[in-house]
Amino acid sequence: MTEAAAAAAPGFAAPPLLATLDDPLELRAFTSFSADADGRRVAESALCLSGLHCGSCAGIIENALRQVPGVLWASVNGAAQRASVRWDVAATSASALVAAVQRAGYGAAPDTAAGARAQRLAERRSATWRLFVAAFCSMQIMMMAAPAYFAEAGELAPDLKQLLDWASWLLTLPVLWFSAAPFFTGAWRAARQGRIGLDAPVAIGVAVGFVASSGAAFDPGGLFGHDVYFDSITMFVAFLLGAAGWRWRPATARPSRWKPPSASCPPPCCGCAPTAAPRR
């Protein structure tokens, strides 16, 4: 039996400091629970690693974790020095996982910041998609608006201009529904609290511009005239999203220098257990 397997074998007693990781309150900080298709209770833990120097180190740790009885799946990111382990709650424990990594010659500790990082990653991914949709649609709308800008009086047939306006209106819908959604939801939340935030003028301006342009696109001789501003609306949204992403990127890209005690990785290959104490 390997040392990693011995760490999770029945009768294995974790050292006192490692045993604190099995405390239910401490476990919730870096572990999520679910049930598989067979109704078995399964946990997925995030670990912070140390002592990795090359790509083979990640493979060694993965192999050590997979040899622990009860481990269903293990993945190690050597560049980020993080590990994600899916394990059977009835067959092993979090302390056995950390012990297996330490017996392999590496440091391991609970990664309590994994949830926050996952949330920031999801927010950045969503913001990137919003910016992509706004930028892509605004470029297409600008191409459709170009004939109206460069054509001489009478050169662009009215029916062709109206067809281009309808196409621009159609491409503006995903920008308002998806890309500009944070501005509308932010303005609505502020209004419910009796406040006017920075999202309010943006949402009002975009909404008014879209309504006026829609009226001009579908009824050129009506109240709103014949000029549409779909290109300006979508470019304005794309500019705001791009400026906001660039403004906050330096702050969100840098990881926090502060870590709670249970999230601090031990020194490489020191064999020390995490110093986390159970939360009472």
C-alpha positions as a Python dict, from the first residue, in 0.01 Angstrom:
ca = {
    (1, 'M'): (0, 0, 0),
    (2, 'T'): (135, 342, -92),
    (3, 'E'): (177, 621, 161),
    (4, 'A'): (-105, 817, -4),
    (5, 'A'): (-340, 522, 26),
    (6, 'A'): (-234, 460, 382),
    (7, 'A'): (-335, 814, 467),
    (8, 'A'): (-697, 734, 388),
    (9, 'A'): (-705, 373, 502),
    (10, 'P'): (-939, 278, 786),
    (11, 'G'): (-774, 342, 1115),
    (12, 'F'): (-560, 627, 981),
    (13, 'A'): (-545, 898, 1246),
    (14, 'A'): (-473, 1245, 1116),
    (15, 'P'): (-240, 1466, 1318),
    (16, 'P'): (-426, 1712, 1543),
    (17, 'L'): (-369, 2012, 1318),
    (18, 'L'): (-479, 1820, 1008),
    (19, 'A'): (-782, 1686, 1192),
    (20, 'T'): (-916, 2041, 1224),
    (21, 'L'): (-978, 2036, 848),
    (22, 'D'): (-1251, 1777, 903),
    (23, 'D'): (-1445, 2010, 1130),
    (24, 'P'): (-1777, 2083, 951),
    (25, 'L'): (-1744, 2460, 993),
    (26, 'E'): (-1386, 2463, 867),
    (27, 'L'): (-1472, 2225, 582),
    (28, 'R'): (-1741, 2451, 441),
    (29, 'A'): (-1482, 2725, 377),
    (30, 'F'): (-1314, 2532, 96),
    (31, 'T'): (-1552, 2245, 10),
    (32, 'S'): (-1885, 2220, -169),
    (33, 'F'): (-2118, 1923, -137),
    (34, 'S'): (-2353, 1755, -382),
    (35, 'A'): (-2506, 1415, -463),
    (36, 'D'): (-2417, 1201, -762),
    (37, 'A'): (-2652, 992, -978),
    (38, 'D'): (-2645, 709, -725),
    (39, 'G'): (-2746, 936, -439),
    (40, 'R'): (-2397, 922, -289),
    (41, 'R'): (-2284, 1234, -103),
    (42, 'V'): (-1984, 1380, -284),
    (43, 'A'): (-1758, 1670, -186),
    (44, 'E'): (-1532, 1887, -399),
    (45, 'S'): (-1246, 2058, -217),
    (46, 'A'): (-1008, 2331, -332),
    (47, 'L'): (-649, 2313, -207),
    (48, 'C'): (-361, 2558, -220),
    (49, 'L'): (-32, 2389, -307),
    (50, 'S'): (334, 2477, -263),
    (51, 'G'): (668, 2329, -363),
    (52, 'L'): (584, 2281, -732),
    (53, 'H'): (877, 2355, -961),
    (54, 'C'): (786, 2195, -1297),
    (55, 'G'): (502, 2033, -1487),
    (56, 'S'): (580, 1688, -1352),
    (57, 'C'): (511, 1809, -998),
    (58, 'A'): (143, 1852, -1087),
    (59, 'G'): (133, 1495, -1218),
    (60, 'I'): (292, 1360, -902),
    (61, 'I'): (35, 1534, -684),
    (62, 'E'): (-254, 1420, -903),
    (63, 'N'): (-130, 1062, -882),
    (64, 'A'): (-94, 1086, -503),
    (65, 'L'): (-448, 1218, -468),
    (66, 'R'): (-600, 961, -704),
    (67, 'Q'): (-444, 680, -503),
    (68, 'V'): (-638, 785, -194),
    (69, 'P'): (-937, 549, -158),
    (70, 'G'): (-1255, 746, -205),
    (71, 'V'): (-1113, 1008, -441),
    (72, 'L'): (-1328, 1020, -753),
    (73, 'W'): (-1142, 1286, -948),
    (74, 'A'): (-842, 1514, -900),
    (75, 'S'): (-702, 1799, -1107),
    (76, 'V'): (-391, 2006, -1036),
    (77, 'N'): (-306, 2339, -1197),
    (78, 'G'): (70, 2366, -1167),
    (79, 'A'): (88, 2729, -1281),
    (80, 'A'): (-168, 2848, -1027),
    (81, 'Q'): (-55, 2593, -766),
    (82, 'R'): (-414, 2492, -697),
    (83, 'A'): (-582, 2154, -678),
    (84, 'S'): (-946, 2053, -708),
    (85, 'V'): (-1044, 1716, -566),
    (86, 'R'): (-1379, 1538, -584),
    (87, 'W'): (-1418, 1271, -317),
    (88, 'D'): (-1667, 1040, -152),
    (89, 'V'): (-1762, 1175, 190),
    (90, 'A'): (-1822, 825, 325),
    (91, 'A'): (-1485, 689, 211),
    (92, 'T'): (-1225, 956, 292),
    (93, 'S'): (-1176, 1300, 445),
    (94, 'A'): (-1018, 1636, 369),
    (95, 'S'): (-735, 1573, 614),
    (96, 'A'): (-647, 1254, 426),
    (97, 'L'): (-618, 1453, 103),
    (98, 'V'): (-383, 1708, 256),
    (99, 'A'): (-182, 1430, 421),
    (100, 'A'): (-144, 1251, 87),
    (101, 'V'): (-6, 1564, -78),
    (102, 'Q'): (234, 1627, 209),
    (103, 'R'): (354, 1265, 203),
    (104, 'A'): (432, 1315, -166),
    (105, 'G'): (672, 1592, -63),
    (106, 'Y'): (461, 1900, -129),
    (107, 'G'): (271, 2150, 81),
    (108, 'A'): (-108, 2171, 87),
    (109, 'A'): (-365, 2380, 269),
    (110, 'P'): (-732, 2471, 223),
    (111, 'D'): (-796, 2725, -50),
    (112, 'T'): (-1067, 2933, 115),
    (113, 'A'): (-1052, 3200, -156),
    (114, 'A'): (-1156, 2961, -435),
    (115, 'G'): (-1520, 3071, -424),
    (116, 'A'): (-1431, 3437, -450),
    (117, 'R'): (-1195, 3371, -741),
    (118, 'A'): (-1459, 3168, -922),
    (119, 'Q'): (-1708, 3452, -879),
    (120, 'R'): (-1461, 3710, -1010),
    (121, 'L'): (-1380, 3484, -1305),
    (122, 'A'): (-1749, 3448, -1390),
    (123, 'E'): (-1797, 3825, -1366),
    (124, 'R'): (-1498, 3893, -1594),
    (125, 'R'): (-1619, 3633, -1845),
    (126, 'S'): (-1966, 3787, -1849),
    (127, 'A'): (-1825, 4139, -1889),
    (128, 'T'): (-1607, 4022, -2177),
    (129, 'W'): (-1903, 3871, -2359),
    (130, 'R'): (-2110, 4188, -2304),
    (131, 'L'): (-1831, 4399, -2450),
    (132, 'F'): (-1786, 4161, -2745),
    (133, 'V'): (-2158, 4168, -2833),
    (134, 'A'): (-2175, 4547, -2807),
    (135, 'A'): (-1858, 4603, -3011),
    (136, 'F'): (-1945, 4348, -3280),
    (137, 'C'): (-2302, 4476, -3327),
    (138, 'S'): (-2193, 4841, -3326),
    (139, 'M'): (-1944, 4772, -3607),
    (140, 'Q'): (-2212, 4601, -3816),
    (141, 'I'): (-2457, 4884, -3752),
    (142, 'M'): (-2195, 5141, -3849),
    (143, 'M'): (-2150, 4963, -4182),
    (144, 'M'): (-2524, 4985, -4243),
    (145, 'A'): (-2533, 5351, -4143),
    (146, 'A'): (-2239, 5446, -4367),
    (147, 'P'): (-2447, 5483, -4690),
    (148, 'A'): (-2672, 5740, -4522),
    (149, 'Y'): (-2366, 5937, -4409),
    (150, 'F'): (-2172, 5938, -4735),
    (151, 'A'): (-2449, 5938, -4998),
    (152, 'E'): (-2546, 6264, -5159),
    (153, 'A'): (-2901, 6392, -5135),
    (154, 'G'): (-3131, 6168, -5338),
    (155, 'E'): (-2869, 5899, -5407),
    (156, 'L'): (-2996, 5656, -5140),
    (157, 'A'): (-3342, 5524, -5218),
    (158, 'P'): (-3590, 5565, -4927),
    (159, 'D'): (-3689, 5199, -4928),
    (160, 'L'): (-3322, 5091, -4915),
    (161, 'K'): (-3253, 5331, -4627),
    (162, 'Q'): (-3552, 5198, -4436),
    (163, 'L'): (-3433, 4841, -4491),
    (164, 'L'): (-3090, 4933, -4350),
    (165, 'D'): (-3259, 5103, -4054),
    (166, 'W'): (-3462, 4791, -3982),
    (167, 'A'): (-3149, 4577, -3988),
    (168, 'S'): (-2977, 4822, -3752),
    (169, 'W'): (-3276, 4807, -3519),
    (170, 'L'): (-3257, 4428, -3515),
    (171, 'L'): (-2884, 4432, -3428),
    (172, 'T'): (-2944, 4686, -3150),
    (173, 'L'): (-3176, 4450, -2961),
    (174, 'P'): (-2901, 4214, -2826),
    (175, 'V'): (-2698, 4516, -2719),
    (176, 'L'): (-2987, 4653, -2512),
    (177, 'W'): (-3104, 4316, -2384),
    (178, 'F'): (-2761, 4168, -2299),
    (179, 'S'): (-2478, 4421, -2311),
    (180, 'A'): (-2659, 4714, -2150),
    (181, 'A'): (-2840, 4500, -1893),
    (182, 'P'): (-2608, 4602, -1602),
    (183, 'F'): (-2697, 4969, -1655),
    (184, 'F'): (-3072, 4903, -1649),
    (185, 'T'): (-3057, 4668, -1349),
    (186, 'G'): (-2830, 4910, -1162),
    (187, 'A'): (-3064, 5201, -1229),
    (188, 'W'): (-3363, 4993, -1117),
    (189, 'R'): (-3195, 4886, -793),
    (190, 'A'): (-3102, 5246, -714),
    (191, 'A'): (-3454, 5368, -791),
    (192, 'R'): (-3605, 5108, -557),
    (193, 'Q'): (-3386, 5247, -279),
    (194, 'G'): (-3485, 5604, -359),
    (195, 'R'): (-3146, 5699, -505),
    (196, 'I'): (-3015, 5808, -843),
    (197, 'G'): (-2689, 5643, -935),
    (198, 'L'): (-2457, 5678, -1232),
    (199, 'D'): (-2648, 5401, -1411),
    (200, 'A'): (-2968, 5607, -1425),
    (201, 'P'): (-2863, 5870, -1685),
    (202, 'V'): (-2701, 5600, -1898),
    (203, 'A'): (-3012, 5381, -1891),
    (204, 'I'): (-3242, 5675, -1959),
    (205, 'G'): (-3028, 5805, -2246),
    (206, 'V'): (-3000, 5464, -2410),
    (207, 'A'): (-3373, 5393, -2371),
    (208, 'V'): (-3481, 5732, -2505),
    (209, 'G'): (-3242, 5707, -2799),
    (210, 'F'): (-3367, 5358, -2884),
    (211, 'V'): (-3736, 5457, -2867),
    (212, 'A'): (-3681, 5766, -3083),
    (213, 'S'): (-3472, 5574, -3335),
    (214, 'S'): (-3728, 5292, -3347),
    (215, 'G'): (-4001, 5542, -3426),
    (216, 'A'): (-3790, 5695, -3702),
    (217, 'A'): (-3703, 5353, -3847),
    (218, 'F'): (-4059, 5223, -3872),
    (219, 'D'): (-4235, 5554, -3942),
    (220, 'P'): (-3992, 5794, -4114),
    (221, 'G'): (-4262, 6057, -4162),
    (222, 'G'): (-4388, 6041, -3805),
    (223, 'L'): (-4324, 6224, -3481),
    (224, 'F'): (-3959, 6121, -3447),
    (225, 'G'): (-3853, 6215, -3798),
    (226, 'H'): (-3635, 5998, -4024),
    (227, 'D'): (-3294, 6003, -3849),
    (228, 'V'): (-3188, 5698, -3649),
    (229, 'Y'): (-2910, 5673, -3389),
    (230, 'F'): (-2864, 5299, -3347),
    (231, 'D'): (-2492, 5329, -3427),
    (232, 'S'): (-2443, 5594, -3159),
    (233, 'I'): (-2636, 5393, -2900),
    (234, 'T'): (-2443, 5071, -2950),
    (235, 'M'): (-2105, 5245, -2972),
    (236, 'F'): (-2185, 5435, -2652),
    (237, 'V'): (-2263, 5110, -2468),
    (238, 'A'): (-1948, 4944, -2605),
    (239, 'F'): (-1737, 5243, -2498),
    (240, 'L'): (-1878, 5239, -2144),
    (241, 'L'): (-1825, 4865, -2107),
    (242, 'G'): (-1470, 4887, -2241),
    (243, 'A'): (-1384, 5185, -2021),
    (244, 'A'): (-1529, 5015, -1714),
    (245, 'G'): (-1336, 4694, -1783),
    (246, 'W'): (-1008, 4880, -1832),
    (247, 'R'): (-1068, 5096, -1525),
    (248, 'W'): (-1122, 4805, -1287),
    (249, 'R'): (-886, 4552, -1444),
    (250, 'P'): (-574, 4651, -1243),
    (251, 'A'): (-763, 4617, -915),
    (252, 'T'): (-928, 4284, -994),
    (253, 'A'): (-630, 4127, -1171),
    (254, 'R'): (-403, 4152, -867),
    (255, 'P'): (-470, 3890, -602),
    (256, 'S'): (-514, 4010, -250),
    (257, 'R'): (-199, 4002, -42),
    (258, 'W'): (-398, 3912, 269),
    (259, 'K'): (-497, 3552, 327),
    (260, 'P'): (-679, 3401, 621),
    (261, 'P'): (-472, 3156, 825),
    (262, 'S'): (-649, 2853, 681),
    (263, 'A'): (-571, 2965, 324),
    (264, 'S'): (-198, 3014, 373),
    (265, 'C'): (16, 2752, 207),
    (266, 'P'): (290, 2592, 416),
    (267, 'P'): (653, 2625, 304),
    (268, 'P'): (759, 2391, 22),
    (269, 'C'): (820, 2032, 132),
    (270, 'C'): (825, 2127, 498),
    (271, 'G'): (570, 1866, 593),
    (272, 'C'): (397, 2111, 824),
    (273, 'A'): (23, 2087, 866),
    (274, 'P'): (-204, 2389, 821),
    (275, 'T'): (-244, 2598, 1131),
    (276, 'A'): (-616, 2654, 1084),
    (277, 'A'): (-832, 2617, 1390),
    (278, 'P'): (-1197, 2520, 1369),
    (279, 'R'): (-1441, 2810, 1375),
    (280, 'R'): (-1672, 2796, 1671),
}
